[in-house]
């Protein structure tokens, strides 16, 4: 979820024998370098991007995008595609894909992401799986609150 200019992770599921990642439950990461953060920037309030680039974003890895123009291009690409991707922007050797999680009204409320080693990552497969999970979450939320969300 969005928390000021950071992503806060509410839940995390890891596969068997996974190496630790920079993210953790209740952990925070900058919006500009994570797939989750880029999804939040792409599908969240328009003013958020300006807030993020108001101070120079920090470099987390050698591949982290810190230039506002390049970051804006990545956000625009995420909007077009419907999902965000980051390759080694947060941790060398890993790729993440994220999609917006919307409520019944279509407003973004959070984002879902998956992270895998770059050598076995499949962006299209992850987008499909995330989309399926997103639809199930939305249906569950709507059923739980009578469709008011």
HELIX and SHEET records of a PDB file:
HELIX    1   1 UNK A   35  UNK A   43  1                                   9    
HELIX    2   2 UNK A   47  UNK A   53  1                                   7    
HELIX    3   3 UNK A   68  UNK A   81  1                                  14    
HELIX    4   4 UNK A  118  UNK A  120  5                                   3    
HELIX    5   5 UNK A  123  UNK A  144  1                                  22    
SHEET    1   A 3 UNK A   2  UNK A   3  0                                        
SHEET    2   A 3 UNK A   6  UNK A   8 -1                                        
SHEET    3   A 3 UNK A  28  UNK A  30 -1                                        
SHEET    1   B 3 UNK A  84  UNK A  87  0                                        
SHEET    2   B 3 UNK A  94  UNK A 102 -1                                        
SHEET    3   B 3 UNK A 108  UNK A 117 -1                                        
END                                                                             
